[in-house]
Amino acid sequence: MSDILPKPFVFRLLGAALLLTSSALASAALPEALPKAFAQSTLEVTTPIESSGHLVLFSPVREVNNEIRSKTLARLPVSGEGRLYQISRDSNRREAREHYLGLLRERGAQILFECSGIRCGRSNVWANQIFGQSVLYGRDATQDYLVAGVVADDGSRWLTSVYTVTRGNLREYVWVEHLKVAPGATIPGLGAVNARVLGPVIVPWQGGVTYRFDWQATDRRKINELARSEGAKVVLVGYSALAASESLKDSMDRARNAAESLSEVLAKTGVSRQQQELLIVGPSVVVTDPARQGDRVEVMVITR
């Protein structure tokens, strides 16, 4: 659903969307819930994971003298589950990866590490030495991996890793691990400070005089709920793609106008202007994540 400014009825619709949220959507965003399976896939294996030293990688992998080497890795006390899915032939692993990334964004998870292709290392090592699933052994050039972390309201910490690969026979698979990390364990990149920064919620935009924001009801509800925390700040970071014949100033102005328009939407739905801070970067900051490209506003909530 999209919102076009300025039209008064849009604000009424936004307010209604914040209230009319199904329990299914709410539970899907809970950190403890296993991510919903990609629709165009079939579950093949479910494996309970209970370990005092489960291996989780936060950098590319190498194997030297039959030993796993990685610049940043951890052996963590965890409990959870691993699931192996085969992707349908009428879909692909890129769509599967985007599905899981979307779910992680809804939860406010932080991507701690991601890689693709040969930069991840050898697929053989990921399949057999790390995940223990030989069917994941595929082409080094057609694999990707990410691990994301989130801190729940009760202070519990959750890691979700997603590995996709194309095998030599062109069959594609996804391996998902969803793990609760025991208290006291150190998770690389997920510290106490990071737990205060929630998001970003990615809001693509189009327009000039008026703006169309492409975001979901769940995103709007999430921002408003987080903003209710005492002392919370809502930061709107305005991005723009630099067009071929566009000056830097014009591109920055577009990003600023879009961010200010979204700020107006949030103010109408209960996030006061005093709570908001705008940061305009336009095309001057390059983000490699394919889900964070183009004209967009990234919304983050910083808690006290």
N, C-alpha and C positions, 0 to 999 in steps of 0.2 A: 504494500500500500504506500502511496506517495502523498506528500503534503505540498501545497502550492501557497506561497505567501504573496500578497496579503489577502486572505479570505477568512472572515470571522467564523464561518462554519467549520473550518479546518480545526480551529482551537477546540471547539466543542467535541469534534470527533477524536481529537487527541486525548482529551480528558476522559472520554468514554473508554478509549482503548486502554488507558491506564487502569481502569477499574474492571473491565471485562476480560479477565485472564483466566484461562482454564487451569485446573489443578494439574493436568498432564504436562502443560508447558512449564509450570512452576517446578514440578518435581524433576523435569528433565535438566533444569539448570543447577540442581543441587550437586555440590562437589562429590558427594558419596555415591551418586548414581552412576552406574556404568554407562558410558556414552552410547546413545541409541545407534544401532547398526545402520550402516549405509543401506538404503533400500534395495539397490541393485546388487546385492551380494547374498551369499548363502553361508551360514555358520557351519564350519566343518569340525572344529576342535574347541573345547572349553577346558582350560587348565587352571585349577586353584594354585595360587602362589602364596606360600607362607614361608618366609625365610628371615634369618637373622643377618644375612649378608647378600641380598639380591643385587646383582650387577646392573647398574644403570649408567649409560654413557652420555656425557655432555660435550663430546667432541668426536671427531672422526676416529675410526678404529684402524689398528694395524695388528698383524700377528707376527711376532718375532720369536723364533725358536719355540713355537707352539704356545706362546704366551700372548695374551691380549694386551696390547699397548694403546693407551689413549691419553691425551694430554690432561683431560679432566674426566674422571670417572668416580663412581662411589659404589660401595657395597653397603646397602641400606637394610635396616630391619623393616620389613613390609608385610602387609597382608592384602590380598586382592585376587585378581583374576586376569588370565590371558585368554584371548579369543582369536581364532584363525578364521578368516572369511575368504571365500573365493568370489571374485567379482564377476558379474554376468558379462557375457560376450558383447552385449549391446551397450555396455558402459565402459568405464576405464578407471585406472587408479588415480588419475588427476582429479576426477570428480569425487572419488571416495575421499581423497585427502582434503578437498575443500569442504566436504560434508563434516568431517571431524574437526577441522579448523573452526568452522562456524559454531559447532557445539561448544568448543573450548572458549571461544570469544564470549558466548552467552554466559558462561560461568565466570568470566573475568580472569581466566587463566593466563599465566605469563609463559610465553614461549622461552624456554631456557636454552634450547639448542635445536637447530634444524640443519639438514644438509640434503643434497640431492646428487645423484649420479656417482661418478668415481670419487668425488670429494668425500663421500661417506666412508670410503674404504672398500674392502672386498665383501661382496654379497655372501660369499661362502662363510665368512667369519660371523656376520650378523645372523645368518640362518642357523648355523650349527653350534657356534661357540657362545653366542649371546642369548638367543631366543630358544635354542634347542628344538627348532622346527625345520627339518631338512627340506620340506616343500617350499620354503622361502628362498632357497638357493636359486638365484636368477642372474640376470645380466647386471654387471657392475654399473653400466651406464643408465639402466632403467630401474632405479631404486630411489627411495627417499625415506627420511626418518625425521621425526621430531619428538621432543619430550617437553611437556608443559607442566607447570605446577600451579596450585592454587591453595590459599589458606581459607578454610571455612570459617563461618561466624563463631564456631565453638573453639577455634584455634587449631583444629586438626588440619593436617597437611596431606595433599593428594597429588600424586604424579600420574600423568597419562602419557604413554608413548604410543606412537603410531608409525608403523613401518609398512611401506607398500613396495611391491616388486613385480616385474614382468619376467616370467620364466622363459627358457629357450623355446618352449612350445607355444609361447604367446599367451598362456594363461596368466591371469593377474590375481594377486593375493594381498590381503591386508592382515597385519598382526597388530592387535590392540592390547596393551597392558594398562590396567587401571589399579593403582596401588595406594593404600593408606600407609603413610610413613610413621613409624613409632616416634613418640615425643623424644626430644633430645638429639636426634640424629641431624647431622648437618647436610643440607641439600645445596649443592653448588648453584649459586645464582638466586636462590630463594631464601632471602634473609628476612629479618624482622622489618627492615625498612621497606622492602619490596611489598610486603603485605599491606602497606598503607596506600599503595597506588593501584587502583582498580581500573581495569580497562586495557586498551582503549576499545570503545564502541565506534566502529567505522561507519560514517554516514556520508555516502556519496551524494553529490549535488549536481544539479544542472540549472542553467538559467543565467539571467543578467539583471533585468529590472526586478523580476520576481524569481524566486528560487524554488526548485523542486528537490525535496530531500527524500532519498530512497532508504528508508529504515523500517524496522519491524516494530510491532507493538511491544514485543518482549524487550527490545532495546530501550524504548521509551520508558517502560515500567521500571526497568532495572536502574536507569539513571535517576529517576525520581526517588526510588526507594533508597538508593545509596546516599543521595543528597540529603536525606532526612537525618543522617547521623550528625551528632553535635560537632560543630566546627568543620564540617566537610566543605571542601572547595571543589567546584566543578570547572575543569580546565577544558576549553575548546581550542584545539590546535587546527588552524586553517591551512589547508594545502591546495595547490593548484598545479596543473600540468602546463608547462610553458609551450604555447603553440608556436609553430614555425615562424610566423610573422609578428609575434607578440613581444612587446618589450617586457623587461623584468618588472617595471613599475606597474604596468597594466595587469600582469599576472598576479602580483601581490595585492593589488586593489580588488581583483575578483575574489581572491581568497578571503580578504578582510570583509567584503560585503556579504559573502555567503556565511561566514562565521557569525557576523552580527545578526543576520536574519535567523539563524538557528538559535542564537542567544535569545531572540525575541520569542521564538516558539517555546523554549524552556521556561522563560519568565511567565508566559501565559499558562503554563501547566504546573506551576508551583515552585520552580527553582529560581529564587530571587536573583536579581542582577548583582546584589551584594555578594552572593555566593559564587558568582561566576568570574572567571578570568580568561581573557582571550589572548592567544599567542598566535601570531600570523607568521608562517614560514614560507608560504607560497611554494615555488619550485626549488627553493634554496636548500632543502634537506632531502636527500635521496634515501629511500627505504627499499631494501631488497625484497621484502615479503611481497609475493604477487597479489596477496589479498589487500595490500595497502598501497594502491596506486591511483593516479588520476586525481580529478577534482573531488575533494572530500574534506570533511571535518572529522577529526578524531577527538572523541570525548572521553576524558578520564576524570575519575573522582579520587581526590586525595583526602584521606581521613586523618583525624587528629591522632 
